[in-house]
Amino acid sequence: MERVIEIFVEKQRQRLADGKIRQEEYEAFLDGINDALSFLSLHYVNSSETVEKTDRKPASFNEIEEKYKKFREVAMYKNSFLRVSDIIKYSGQTTDLLQKITHSVREEL
């Protein structure tokens, strides 16, 4: 699962380098990924380009909603959060809380 996410990020980083997306879109994309990964105590580390363990608590719906309101690039955030949530689900590592918040993000944001 970690490698799939790393490839997903690499493709977006290449789009950023090619000028196909803006820096703000890329940052919103990474926030969505890291919020979804937080449910597995994981975090994408940009400097090493790897998914690693973290002691970060899972993101709450209120935190996600607050970030979502701030971002101008909400589509990138929502897309990356939902995609990583799906990757986690299909890898068999999903949690009840992640499923609940994924449903809320999909329906309410």
C-alpha positions in Angstrom: 0.0 0.0 0.0 2.8 2.5 0.9 4.4 2.0 -2.5 1.1 2.7 -4.3 0.7 6.0 -2.4 4.4 6.9 -3.1 3.8 6.4 -6.9 0.5 8.4 -6.6 2.4 11.3 -5.1 5.3 11.0 -7.6 2.8 11.4 -10.5 1.4 14.6 -8.9 5.0 15.9 -8.2 5.7 15.3 -11.9 2.6 17.2 -12.9 3.8 20.1 -10.6 7.2 20.1 -12.3 5.6 20.1 -15.7 3.4 23.1 -14.7 0.2 21.2 -15.0 -0.8 22.0 -11.4 0.1 24.8 -9.1 2.0 24.6 -5.9 -1.2 25.3 -3.9 -2.9 22.4 -5.6 0.0 20.1 -4.8 0.0 21.2 -1.1 -3.8 20.6 -0.8 -3.2 17.2 -2.5 -0.5 16.3 0.1 -2.7 17.4 3.0 -5.5 15.1 1.8 -3.1 12.2 1.6 -1.7 12.8 5.0 -5.1 13.2 6.7 -6.2 9.9 5.2 -2.9 8.2 6.2 -3.2 9.6 9.8 -5.8 6.9 10.5 -3.1 4.3 10.1 -0.5 6.3 12.0 1.3 7.0 8.7 2.5 10.1 7.1 4.0 10.9 3.6 7.4 12.5 4.1 8.0 14.9 1.2 11.8 15.2 1.8 12.4 11.4 1.7 9.5 10.7 -0.7 8.3 7.8 1.5 5.4 6.8 3.6 6.5 6.4 7.2 5.1 5.8 10.7 4.1 8.9 12.8 2.6 9.5 16.2 0.1 11.9 14.7 -3.5 11.4 15.8 -6.1 10.6 13.1 -7.7 13.7 11.6 -11.2 14.5 12.9 -14.0 15.5 10.6 -14.0 19.0 12.2 -10.3 19.4 11.3 -10.9 18.1 7.8 -13.8 20.4 7.3 -11.9 23.4 8.6 -9.0 22.7 6.2 -11.4 22.2 3.4 -12.9 25.6 4.0 -9.5 27.3 3.9 -8.2 25.6 0.7 -8.9 27.2 -2.6 -8.0 23.9 -4.1 -10.6 21.8 -2.4 -11.0 19.4 -5.3 -7.3 18.3 -5.0 -7.7 17.8 -1.2 -10.9 15.8 -1.5 -9.7 13.7 -4.4 -6.4 12.7 -2.7 -8.2 12.0 0.7 -10.7 9.8 -1.0 -8.2 8.0 -3.2 -5.9 7.2 -0.3 -8.9 6.1 1.8 -9.8 3.7 -1.1 -6.2 2.4 -1.3 -6.3 1.7 2.5 -9.7 0.0 2.2 -8.6 -2.3 -0.6 -5.4 -3.2 1.3 -7.6 -4.4 4.1 -6.2 -1.9 6.6 -9.2 0.4 7.0 -10.7 1.4 10.3 -14.3 2.1 11.3 -13.4 5.7 12.0 -11.8 6.1 8.6 -14.8 4.6 6.9 -17.1 7.0 8.8 -15.1 10.1 8.0 -14.6 9.0 4.3 -18.4 8.8 4.0 -18.7 12.2 5.5 -16.1 13.7 3.3 -17.7 12.1 0.2 -21.2 13.3 1.1 -20.7 16.6 2.9 -17.7 18.3 1.3 
